[in-house]
Amino acid sequence: MTILASETASATAGRQGKATSPDGKINLDLSPPGSNGPGTNPEQLFAAGYSACFGGAIAAAAGIAKVPLKAADIKVSAVVNLNKDDSGYFIDVTLNAELNGIDQAQTEKLVAAAHMICPYSKATRGNIAVKLQANGVALPDSA
């Protein structure tokens, strides 16, 4: 195994505190989700990270499939829901990919392939529900 990157961030005071990184690139106030507070929240941060990672995985999948696709033509939106049931709190995610210049069928193939190689997808597989969409159309069997 080769470690390609090792990043560090920390949070103080939980959902009502501050998130920082030693290099200063992250310096964010935190507010509970749905509170309309001034800061971001862990669900937004997870959505940003997952959508960025998944976009990179789509680019990698396009390269493997020899589909000409520029990074600027990839937009991934992630919706992270914070839920609660009798067992406690949990999240689920919906990822929607929009690929400029790529038809629907090819977009669906690239989204499915990206879900197999994305590190965030690998980390969440079997732990949380992740629904996939291509241009707003749900991929079958993606929950």
PLY file of the C-alpha trace (Angstrom):
ply
format ascii 1.0
element vertex 143
property float x
property float y
property float z
element edge 142
property int vertex1
property int vertex2
end_header
0.00 0.00 0.00
1.15 3.51 -0.81
-0.30 6.47 1.07
-0.99 9.16 -1.53
-2.11 11.88 0.88
-2.67 12.33 4.58
-4.85 15.26 5.64
-5.76 16.50 9.09
-8.64 18.60 10.40
-10.19 18.97 13.81
-13.34 20.36 15.36
-13.87 21.91 18.76
-17.22 22.25 20.55
-19.00 19.79 18.24
-21.76 21.03 15.96
-21.68 24.51 17.50
-17.94 25.07 17.33
-15.20 25.50 14.79
-13.45 23.26 12.27
-9.82 23.96 11.40
-6.86 22.42 9.65
-3.21 22.88 10.65
-2.41 24.52 7.30
-5.20 27.10 7.76
-7.08 26.09 4.61
-10.06 25.09 6.75
-11.21 27.65 9.28
-14.97 27.31 9.55
-17.63 28.12 12.10
-20.02 25.23 12.69
-23.75 25.35 13.35
-26.20 22.50 13.80
-27.93 21.45 10.56
-31.27 23.15 10.06
-30.49 25.81 12.69
-29.96 28.70 10.27
-26.82 29.45 12.27
-23.90 31.30 10.69
-21.70 28.23 10.16
-21.65 25.16 8.01
-22.32 21.69 9.41
-20.85 18.19 9.12
-23.52 17.14 6.60
-22.63 20.00 4.24
-18.95 19.21 4.60
-19.59 15.53 3.86
-21.68 16.52 0.82
-18.87 18.73 -0.48
-16.22 16.07 0.05
-18.26 13.23 -1.43
-19.33 15.25 -4.50
-15.73 16.31 -5.19
-14.39 12.78 -4.74
-17.16 11.30 -6.89
-16.46 13.83 -9.66
-12.84 12.70 -9.68
-13.99 9.09 -9.85
-16.18 9.91 -12.86
-13.15 11.45 -14.58
-11.14 8.31 -13.80
-13.94 6.06 -15.08
-14.16 8.12 -18.28
-10.40 7.73 -18.77
-10.63 3.96 -18.31
-13.55 3.80 -20.77
-11.75 6.16 -23.17
-14.69 8.60 -23.09
-13.50 12.14 -23.87
-14.63 14.14 -20.86
-13.04 17.24 -19.37
-13.13 17.77 -15.61
-14.92 21.10 -16.17
-17.80 19.15 -17.79
-18.48 17.16 -14.61
-20.85 18.46 -11.95
-21.83 16.28 -9.00
-24.34 17.38 -6.39
-24.71 15.49 -3.14
-27.69 15.64 -0.82
-26.87 14.35 2.65
-29.86 13.76 4.88
-29.49 13.56 8.63
-32.16 11.16 9.88
-33.32 9.78 13.19
-35.30 6.66 13.99
-35.72 4.40 17.01
-32.11 3.24 16.68
-30.66 6.76 16.66
-29.15 9.13 14.09
-27.97 8.14 10.62
-27.34 9.68 7.21
-28.20 8.81 3.66
-26.88 10.32 0.44
-28.17 11.03 -3.05
-25.53 11.78 -5.69
-26.59 13.40 -8.96
-24.05 13.67 -11.79
-24.46 15.96 -14.78
-21.95 15.43 -17.58
-21.90 18.01 -20.38
-21.56 16.56 -23.85
-22.22 12.96 -22.80
-25.48 11.17 -23.60
-27.72 9.73 -20.90
-26.77 6.08 -21.42
-23.03 6.82 -21.24
-23.55 9.11 -18.24
-25.34 6.30 -16.40
-22.49 3.88 -17.18
-19.86 6.33 -15.93
-21.81 7.07 -12.74
-22.16 3.35 -12.00
-18.46 2.78 -12.69
-17.46 5.76 -10.54
-19.45 4.37 -7.63
-17.27 1.25 -7.72
-13.96 3.18 -7.61
-14.73 6.31 -5.54
-13.04 6.12 -2.12
-16.06 7.74 -0.44
-18.36 5.17 -2.07
-16.10 2.39 -0.90
-16.06 3.81 2.63
-19.85 4.10 2.82
-20.80 0.89 0.98
-22.87 -1.33 3.23
-23.02 1.39 5.90
-25.40 4.01 4.51
-27.88 4.19 1.65
-26.41 5.93 -1.39
-28.75 6.65 -4.30
-27.23 7.44 -7.67
-28.67 9.73 -10.33
-27.53 10.72 -13.80
-29.00 14.04 -14.90
-31.68 13.66 -12.24
-32.68 10.16 -13.36
-32.29 7.47 -10.71
-30.04 4.57 -11.60
-31.66 1.20 -10.94
-30.47 -0.70 -7.85
-28.50 2.24 -6.50
-29.81 2.39 -2.95
0 1
1 2
2 3
3 4
4 5
5 6
6 7
7 8
8 9
9 10
10 11
11 12
12 13
13 14
14 15
15 16
16 17
17 18
18 19
19 20
20 21
21 22
22 23
23 24
24 25
25 26
26 27
27 28
28 29
29 30
30 31
31 32
32 33
33 34
34 35
35 36
36 37
37 38
38 39
39 40
40 41
41 42
42 43
43 44
44 45
45 46
46 47
47 48
48 49
49 50
50 51
51 52
52 53
53 54
54 55
55 56
56 57
57 58
58 59
59 60
60 61
61 62
62 63
63 64
64 65
65 66
66 67
67 68
68 69
69 70
70 71
71 72
72 73
73 74
74 75
75 76
76 77
77 78
78 79
79 80
80 81
81 82
82 83
83 84
84 85
85 86
86 87
87 88
88 89
89 90
90 91
91 92
92 93
93 94
94 95
95 96
96 97
97 98
98 99
99 100
100 101
101 102
102 103
103 104
104 105
105 106
106 107
107 108
108 109
109 110
110 111
111 112
112 113
113 114
114 115
115 116
116 117
117 118
118 119
119 120
120 121
121 122
122 123
123 124
124 125
125 126
126 127
127 128
128 129
129 130
130 131
131 132
132 133
133 134
134 135
135 136
136 137
137 138
138 139
139 140
140 141
141 142
